[in-house]
Amino acid sequence: MHIVAFVPSGDYDGNTRRRMLAAVAAELRRRDRGEKMLCVERPVCPISTPLRHPAKFLEWLADRRGLRRVEENVWAWTPWVLIHDLVALKRPSLERLNMRLVRRGLEGVLARIGMGTSSELALWIFHPYQVEYLQLMPAALRVYECWDNHQEFPVVKSNPALRKWIGELEQRIGQEAHLVFATSTALAQKMSAMHSNVVTCPNGVDFEHFSGVGDMKESESPLAGGDSPRIGFIGKINEKLDLGLLDTVAARRPDWSFIIVGPFDGQPELQSATAYKRIQARDNVDLLGQQPYSRIPAIVRSFDVCTIPFAVNELTQAIYPLKLHEYLATGKPVVATDLPDLRQFSEVVSIAGNATEFEQMIEEALANDCPERQQRRIQVARENSWNNRAKAILANMERTIAEKASK
């Protein structure tokens, strides 16, 4: 089986699912059957891309975004379309034109890298906007991974027409996909109402990278030095964060240093929110911005307590945080707000119902950590590695193909 994965956030290097896809590709290599993976990036549009993403367009013109080998058995490729993909998606005639262009290019790419016949292909999408790719060409398997509740993002929820449209696209996926992976219990329940073959496959961790502090020494962390306890968060700053909780705890504990590592990724109005302004102004809060992936394990290792301070709402209740097992792989204590899929880890994660409990649990973690607790956290992370997830993913893909063939 060869896999064509239409990556969800534009580019192979920066997409959210890259670590999972890399683990799947590694498992394909381990099986030693000559199986390959092609990661198809978001298309370039000669009309809109020069305005919206000029650097990407120039790279594409220079053929640095053509077909390129990124792993032993993994290639990345950027196609092109005539009309912006989201504009065309609402106009069937334009979408058919775009899909013809993508399919023609894809057929040539598959032939060049020897990815076999349609009877050996699995087409894999990650967002409702990608629904047309499921029917792009004949394939043995059509897969959708639901990794977020896309209808509950603020920009979507505030637009009833857009919210309805995304729901309709997911309904189409439910009819056209052969297999659906869901990263959380809530997403699995949602998709099970539309599809009979839904498998819960939560986020994992590149265990060796995080347990071995990645590609740098702990002494090279940008947080070296300082006596205050370090309370850390790794992730994007957006509407998922409970900024009010963070601000409250930071105000109560000026003796603690709060480290937030990640880019701002929220709606513009979030930047003017009172809690965000207060956090930016506090002397005991450091916003480090985005850091290279190679540095993240050492940064986490330099924390005294790791946190998942998410707001509790319809969006976050469908989340299985990617950072959970990354934190645990370092052995550090974890304090989180009450998200449903975290409750099963109550032995290794302290779950708080409000800001007061959040503060108290951080204080307890600082006072009562021990080697035995650290080793238990590491063991939980090891059990939830991307390598283990990849084996389950491929097993379910092959099971589905076999079930289809037997009908």
Backbone torsions as a table, in degrees:
resi	resn	phi	psi	omega
1	MET	NA	129.5	173.0
2	HIS	-106.7	148.8	-174.9
3	ILE	-118.7	129.6	169.6
4	VAL	-108.7	109.6	-176.6
5	ALA	-107.3	122.5	178.4
6	PHE	-92.0	97.1	-168.6
7	VAL	-62.5	148.0	-166.3
8	PRO	-83.5	-20.5	-172.6
9	SER	-128.2	42.6	169.0
10	GLY	98.7	-62.4	-170.2
11	ASP	-126.9	151.9	179.9
12	TYR	-62.0	-46.2	-173.9
13	ASP	-65.5	-33.7	-173.2
14	GLY	-106.4	4.2	-172.6
15	ASN	-80.1	149.4	-173.2
16	THR	-61.8	-28.9	-174.2
17	ARG	-97.4	10.4	-174.5
18	ARG	-58.9	-44.3	-176.5
19	ARG	-63.1	-38.3	177.1
20	MET	-66.2	-45.8	179.9
21	LEU	-62.7	-38.6	177.6
22	ALA	-62.7	-38.3	178.6
23	ALA	-68.0	-39.8	177.0
24	VAL	-62.7	-43.5	178.8
25	ALA	-62.6	-39.3	178.3
26	ALA	-64.3	-38.7	177.5
27	GLU	-67.0	-37.3	174.7
28	LEU	-61.3	-41.2	177.7
29	ARG	-64.1	-40.9	-178.2
30	ARG	-61.7	-34.6	-179.9
31	ARG	-71.2	-19.0	172.5
32	ASP	56.6	48.2	177.3
33	ARG	-113.6	9.5	-178.6
34	GLY	75.0	20.5	-177.6
35	GLU	-78.5	142.0	-173.1
36	LYS	-128.4	164.8	178.2
37	MET	-133.6	134.7	172.1
38	LEU	-115.3	123.3	177.1
39	CYS	-100.1	113.2	-178.0
40	VAL	-93.9	119.6	-178.5
41	GLU	-83.6	168.0	178.9
42	ARG	-60.9	135.2	-174.0
43	PRO	-64.1	153.1	168.7
44	VAL	-86.5	136.7	173.6
45	CYS	-114.9	117.3	-177.0
46	PRO	-59.6	-18.1	-179.8
47	ILE	-87.0	-49.4	-172.7
48	SER	-95.8	-34.3	-175.6
49	THR	-60.5	-40.4	178.3
50	PRO	-58.4	-27.8	180.0
51	LEU	-85.1	-41.1	-173.8
52	ARG	-87.7	-38.2	-176.6
53	HIS	-138.6	69.5	-174.2
54	PRO	-59.6	-37.9	-179.3
55	ALA	-63.6	-43.1	178.2
56	LYS	-62.2	-41.2	-179.0
57	PHE	-64.2	-42.0	179.4
58	LEU	-65.2	-38.7	176.1
59	GLU	-62.7	-39.7	179.2
60	TRP	-66.0	-43.4	178.3
61	LEU	-60.7	-35.6	-179.4
62	ALA	-82.6	4.4	178.2
63	ASP	66.9	21.5	174.0
64	ARG	-85.1	-4.9	175.3
65	ARG	-116.8	18.8	171.8
66	GLY	-77.0	-159.0	178.9
67	LEU	-67.1	127.3	179.5
68	ARG	-145.1	144.4	-179.6
69	ARG	-88.8	124.7	-176.8
70	VAL	-112.4	-19.0	172.7
71	GLU	-143.1	174.5	-178.5
72	GLU	-54.5	-40.6	-177.6
73	ASN	-122.9	23.7	-177.6
74	VAL	-128.6	132.2	174.3
75	TRP	-121.9	151.9	172.4
76	ALA	-119.8	148.7	-176.3
77	TRP	-153.4	136.4	176.3
78	THR	-108.8	112.3	175.9
79	PRO	-79.3	-179.7	173.7
80	TRP	-132.1	152.0	178.2
81	VAL	-132.4	160.3	-177.2
82	LEU	-82.4	-35.2	-177.2
83	ILE	-119.0	142.8	177.0
84	HIS	-46.7	132.9	-169.8
85	ASP	-60.8	-38.7	-179.1
86	LEU	-75.2	-29.9	174.2
87	VAL	-67.7	-45.8	-178.1
88	ALA	-66.4	-30.5	-176.3
89	LEU	-60.8	-25.7	-179.9
90	LYS	-91.4	-1.2	-178.8
91	ARG	-130.5	100.9	-171.5
92	PRO	-51.9	-40.5	-178.0
93	SER	-65.6	-39.9	178.2
94	LEU	-70.1	-37.4	179.1
95	GLU	-65.3	-39.6	177.4
96	ARG	-61.9	-38.9	178.0
97	LEU	-63.7	-47.6	178.4
98	ASN	-58.3	-44.9	-176.8
99	MET	-66.6	-32.9	176.4
100	ARG	-63.7	-41.7	179.2
101	LEU	-65.0	-44.9	179.5
102	VAL	-64.6	-44.0	-178.2
103	ARG	-63.3	-42.8	-179.6
104	ARG	-60.6	-44.7	178.4
105	GLY	-65.9	-40.3	-178.1
106	LEU	-65.4	-41.2	178.7
107	GLU	-59.5	-41.0	177.9
108	GLY	-65.3	-41.4	179.8
109	VAL	-64.9	-45.3	179.9
110	LEU	-60.8	-38.8	178.3
111	ALA	-65.6	-39.5	-177.6
112	ARG	-64.9	-37.4	-176.5
113	ILE	-99.8	4.1	173.4
114	GLY	66.8	50.8	-178.8
115	MET	-93.9	22.5	167.5
116	GLY	77.7	-166.3	-176.0
117	THR	-93.5	170.6	-179.7
118	SER	-60.7	-28.2	-179.6
119	SER	-69.2	-9.2	179.4
120	GLU	-109.8	0.1	-172.9
121	LEU	-94.7	141.6	167.2
122	ALA	-116.6	125.3	175.7
123	LEU	-98.2	129.7	-169.9
124	TRP	-131.0	120.7	178.2
125	ILE	-116.8	165.1	-172.0
126	PHE	-133.8	1.8	-178.8
127	HIS	-150.5	146.0	177.8
128	PRO	-55.3	-30.8	179.3
129	TYR	-61.8	-18.5	-176.3
130	GLN	-93.4	12.0	-172.0
131	VAL	-54.3	-36.4	-177.2
132	GLU	-63.4	-24.8	-179.7
133	TYR	-68.0	-22.5	179.6
134	LEU	-62.5	-28.8	-179.3
135	GLN	-108.7	19.8	-174.8
136	LEU	-63.2	-37.0	-178.8
137	MET	-159.2	164.0	176.3
138	PRO	-57.9	142.1	-178.3
139	ALA	-154.9	152.7	177.2
140	ALA	-74.1	-25.5	-173.8
141	LEU	-151.1	138.2	176.8
142	ARG	-122.8	121.6	-170.4
143	VAL	-124.0	141.0	172.3
144	TYR	-124.7	129.9	170.5
145	GLU	-105.8	119.7	177.6
146	CYS	-96.6	105.8	-174.4
147	TRP	-115.5	5.1	174.8
148	ASP	-157.2	156.4	174.3
149	ASN	-87.6	84.9	-168.1
150	HIS	-62.0	-26.0	-179.9
151	GLN	-74.3	-13.1	-174.8
152	GLU	-101.5	1.3	174.4
153	PHE	-66.0	141.1	-174.5
154	PRO	-52.4	-43.2	-177.4
155	VAL	-66.0	-26.0	177.8
156	VAL	-87.1	-44.8	-176.2
157	LYS	-62.3	-29.7	-179.9
158	SER	-80.9	-4.0	-178.8
159	ASN	-122.3	92.5	-175.0
160	PRO	-55.1	-36.8	-179.2
161	ALA	-67.5	-42.2	178.6
162	LEU	-66.6	-41.0	179.3
163	ARG	-61.7	-42.8	178.7
164	LYS	-64.4	-41.1	-178.3
165	TRP	-64.7	-43.8	178.5
166	ILE	-62.6	-38.4	175.5
167	GLY	-61.0	-40.1	178.6
168	GLU	-66.9	-37.5	177.7
169	LEU	-64.6	-39.9	177.7
170	GLU	-67.1	-34.5	175.2
171	GLN	-62.0	-41.3	176.7
172	ARG	-61.4	-43.4	178.3
173	ILE	-59.4	-40.7	178.7
174	GLY	-59.3	-29.2	179.1
175	GLN	-85.5	-29.8	-170.8
176	GLU	-102.2	-24.2	179.7
177	ALA	-78.6	150.4	173.2
178	HIS	-91.6	-24.6	-174.9
179	LEU	-147.6	137.3	177.5
180	VAL	-123.2	125.7	169.7
181	PHE	-98.6	140.2	177.3
182	ALA	-128.7	135.6	-174.0
183	THR	-85.1	-7.6	179.2
184	SER	-143.0	165.1	179.2
185	THR	-61.6	-43.5	-178.1
186	ALA	-64.5	-40.1	179.1
187	LEU	-68.5	-36.2	176.6
188	ALA	-63.5	-41.3	178.0
189	GLN	-64.2	-41.4	179.2
190	LYS	-62.3	-48.4	-176.6
191	MET	-73.0	-24.9	178.6
192	SER	-66.5	-21.5	175.4
193	ALA	-73.5	-14.6	-177.8
194	MET	-113.8	-15.2	-171.0
195	HIS	-148.2	146.7	-176.6
196	SER	-93.2	-7.8	-176.8
197	ASN	-125.3	74.5	-178.7
198	VAL	-112.2	129.1	-179.1
199	VAL	-120.6	127.5	175.5
200	THR	-77.4	122.5	-179.2
201	CYS	-135.9	88.9	-173.6
202	PRO	-68.3	168.1	174.5
203	ASN	-63.1	149.7	179.7
204	GLY	-123.2	-153.6	-177.5
205	VAL	-148.6	143.7	167.4
206	ASP	-76.3	87.8	-166.8
207	PHE	-61.6	-43.4	-178.4
208	GLU	-63.0	-37.6	-178.7
209	HIS	-64.4	-45.1	-174.8
210	PHE	-84.8	-36.8	179.3
211	SER	-72.5	-23.9	178.4
212	GLY	-100.3	16.8	-176.9
213	VAL	51.9	35.2	168.3
214	GLY	66.0	-140.3	-172.6
215	ASP	-103.6	15.7	-179.0
216	MET	-143.1	159.9	178.8
217	LYS	-81.4	153.7	179.8
218	GLU	-58.7	-32.9	-179.1
219	SER	-66.9	-17.1	-179.7
220	GLU	-89.3	-0.6	178.9
221	SER	-61.1	142.9	177.0
222	PRO	-67.4	-4.6	-178.1
223	LEU	-103.4	13.1	-178.5
224	ALA	-59.3	139.6	179.0
225	GLY	89.8	168.7	179.0
226	GLY	95.8	142.5	-175.2
227	ASP	-103.0	-17.6	-177.1
228	SER	-70.2	143.5	173.0
229	PRO	-57.3	136.0	-177.4
230	ARG	-101.1	120.2	179.4
231	ILE	-108.9	113.5	-167.4
232	GLY	-116.2	154.1	173.0
233	PHE	-138.3	132.4	174.6
234	ILE	-113.9	122.0	178.0
235	GLY	154.7	176.3	-178.0
236	LYS	-76.2	146.7	175.5
237	ILE	-92.1	106.6	-179.3
238	ASN	-153.8	-164.1	-174.2
239	GLU	-68.6	-11.6	177.3
240	LYS	-72.3	-26.3	-178.0
241	LEU	-76.8	141.2	172.0
242	ASP	-89.4	85.3	-176.5
243	LEU	-65.5	-32.4	177.5
244	GLY	-63.7	-41.7	177.6
245	LEU	-63.4	-46.8	179.6
246	LEU	-59.4	-43.8	-179.1
247	ASP	-64.3	-41.2	-179.4
248	THR	-62.8	-47.8	-177.8
249	VAL	-67.3	-40.8	178.9
250	ALA	-63.0	-35.4	178.6
251	ALA	-69.4	-38.6	-178.8
252	ARG	-72.1	-28.7	-173.8
253	ARG	-122.9	73.6	177.6
254	PRO	-66.3	-12.7	179.1
255	ASP	-83.7	-5.4	176.4
256	TRP	-104.5	148.3	173.7
257	SER	-102.2	125.2	-179.6
258	PHE	-103.3	122.1	-175.5
259	ILE	-113.1	120.4	178.5
260	ILE	-115.6	118.0	-176.1
261	VAL	-115.4	110.6	179.4
262	GLY	155.7	159.5	-177.4
263	PRO	-80.3	160.1	169.8
264	PHE	-74.5	127.3	-174.9
265	ASP	-135.5	18.2	-175.8
266	GLY	-94.9	-178.6	174.9
267	GLN	-70.2	152.2	-176.3
268	PRO	-54.2	-35.7	-177.6
269	GLU	-66.7	-20.1	178.5
270	LEU	-64.9	-31.4	-179.4
271	GLN	-65.5	-23.1	178.9
272	SER	-97.0	0.9	179.1
273	ALA	-64.9	141.7	-176.7
274	THR	-57.7	-45.5	-177.5
275	ALA	-62.5	-39.9	-179.7
276	TYR	-67.0	-41.0	177.9
277	LYS	-63.0	-40.4	179.6
278	ARG	-65.3	-42.5	179.2
279	ILE	-60.8	-44.3	179.4
280	GLN	-60.6	-31.5	-174.5
281	ALA	-87.4	-13.9	-173.6
282	ARG	-74.4	137.2	-179.4
283	ASP	-68.5	-25.6	-177.3
284	ASN	-98.5	17.1	175.7
285	VAL	-121.8	124.6	177.6
286	ASP	-114.2	122.9	175.4
287	LEU	-100.7	104.6	-173.5
288	LEU	-88.5	-8.5	-178.4
289	GLY	70.7	-170.7	-177.9
290	GLN	-72.4	138.7	178.3
291	GLN	-121.9	153.4	177.8
292	PRO	-59.5	145.4	-179.3
293	TYR	-56.7	-35.1	-178.6
294	SER	-63.8	-23.6	-176.6
295	ARG	-92.6	-17.3	-172.5
296	ILE	-59.3	-45.8	-178.9
297	PRO	-57.7	-41.9	179.7
298	ALA	-68.0	-34.5	176.9
299	ILE	-64.6	-45.9	178.4
300	VAL	-61.9	-40.3	-179.7
301	ARG	-62.9	-26.0	179.8
302	SER	-84.1	-7.6	173.2
303	PHE	-73.5	152.9	169.5
304	ASP	-91.0	-35.2	176.3
305	VAL	-139.8	133.8	175.5
306	CYS	-97.7	146.4	-176.4
307	THR	-130.1	153.7	170.8
308	ILE	-127.4	80.1	-173.0
309	PRO	-90.7	59.4	-178.2
310	PHE	-82.2	146.8	168.5
311	ALA	-64.3	154.0	178.1
312	VAL	-106.0	105.9	-178.6
313	ASN	-153.1	-173.3	-175.0
314	GLU	-65.2	-29.8	177.9
315	LEU	-71.8	-50.8	-173.5
316	THR	-77.0	-21.8	178.4
317	GLN	-68.1	-12.1	176.7
318	ALA	-101.0	12.8	-175.3
319	ILE	-101.8	136.3	165.4
320	TYR	-112.3	98.4	-166.5
321	PRO	-57.8	129.5	177.5
322	LEU	-60.4	-34.2	-175.8
323	LYS	-74.6	-13.3	-175.1
324	LEU	-54.0	-59.9	-174.8
325	HIS	-75.8	-20.9	173.6
326	GLU	-66.4	-43.5	174.4
327	TYR	-60.1	-51.6	-173.9
328	LEU	-61.5	-32.5	-178.4
329	ALA	-63.1	-23.5	177.3
330	THR	-85.5	-9.5	-179.0
331	GLY	84.7	0.3	-175.5
332	LYS	-76.3	151.2	175.0
333	PRO	-63.9	149.1	-179.8
334	VAL	-128.1	129.4	173.5
335	VAL	-119.2	131.6	-174.6
336	ALA	-138.6	159.8	169.4
337	THR	-78.6	172.3	-167.6
338	ASP	-84.0	83.1	174.2
339	LEU	-97.2	137.3	-172.4
340	PRO	-53.2	-43.7	-175.1
341	ASP	-77.9	-4.2	175.4
342	LEU	-88.7	-17.4	-174.4
343	ARG	-62.7	-30.6	179.8
344	GLN	-67.6	-14.0	-179.1
345	PHE	-107.1	26.0	-175.2
346	SER	-62.4	-18.7	177.4
347	GLU	-69.8	-28.8	-175.4
348	VAL	-120.9	-2.4	178.5
349	VAL	-129.0	129.0	175.2
350	SER	-86.3	123.9	-173.6
351	ILE	-110.3	122.9	-174.9
352	ALA	-108.6	143.8	179.7
353	GLY	-95.2	-13.9	-179.8
354	ASN	-160.1	179.7	-175.4
355	ALA	-64.0	-37.5	179.7
356	THR	-62.9	-46.1	177.8
357	GLU	-65.3	-36.8	179.3
358	PHE	-59.7	-46.8	178.4
359	GLU	-62.6	-45.5	-178.3
360	GLN	-62.6	-38.4	-178.5
361	MET	-72.6	-32.8	173.5
362	ILE	-64.4	-44.9	-179.7
363	GLU	-60.5	-43.1	178.7
364	GLU	-64.1	-41.8	179.6
365	ALA	-62.9	-38.8	178.9
366	LEU	-66.1	-33.4	-174.2
367	ALA	-87.9	-29.0	-166.1
368	ASN	-121.8	16.5	179.0
369	ASP	-70.7	155.8	-179.2
370	CYS	-156.4	162.8	-178.5
371	PRO	-58.2	-36.1	-179.2
372	GLU	-63.2	-43.2	177.9
373	ARG	-65.7	-39.4	178.9
374	GLN	-61.1	-45.0	-179.3
375	GLN	-66.1	-34.7	177.8
376	ARG	-66.0	-41.1	177.3
377	ARG	-60.9	-45.1	-179.3
378	ILE	-61.7	-39.4	180.0
379	GLN	-65.1	-40.1	177.4
380	VAL	-61.9	-42.9	178.1
381	ALA	-62.9	-42.3	179.5
382	ARG	-59.2	-40.8	179.8
383	GLU	-66.3	-23.0	-176.7
384	ASN	-111.1	34.9	-179.9
385	SER	-71.9	156.0	174.1
386	TRP	-61.8	-29.5	177.9
387	ASN	-61.1	-43.7	177.2
388	ASN	-67.5	-39.2	177.0
389	ARG	-61.2	-41.6	-177.7
390	ALA	-60.9	-40.5	178.5
391	LYS	-61.8	-41.9	179.3
392	ALA	-67.4	-40.0	179.6
393	ILE	-60.0	-50.3	-178.2
394	LEU	-66.9	-36.4	177.8
395	ALA	-62.4	-41.1	179.5
396	ASN	-72.0	-33.7	174.5
397	MET	-62.4	-47.2	-177.9
398	GLU	-69.2	-36.0	175.9
399	ARG	-60.5	-44.3	-178.0
400	THR	-65.3	-41.5	176.9
401	ILE	-61.6	-42.8	179.5
402	ALA	-65.1	-39.9	178.8
403	GLU	-65.3	-39.4	177.1
404	LYS	-62.7	-41.9	-177.9
405	ALA	-67.9	-26.5	-177.1
406	SER	-84.1	-10.2	-178.5
407	LYS	-83.3	NA	NA
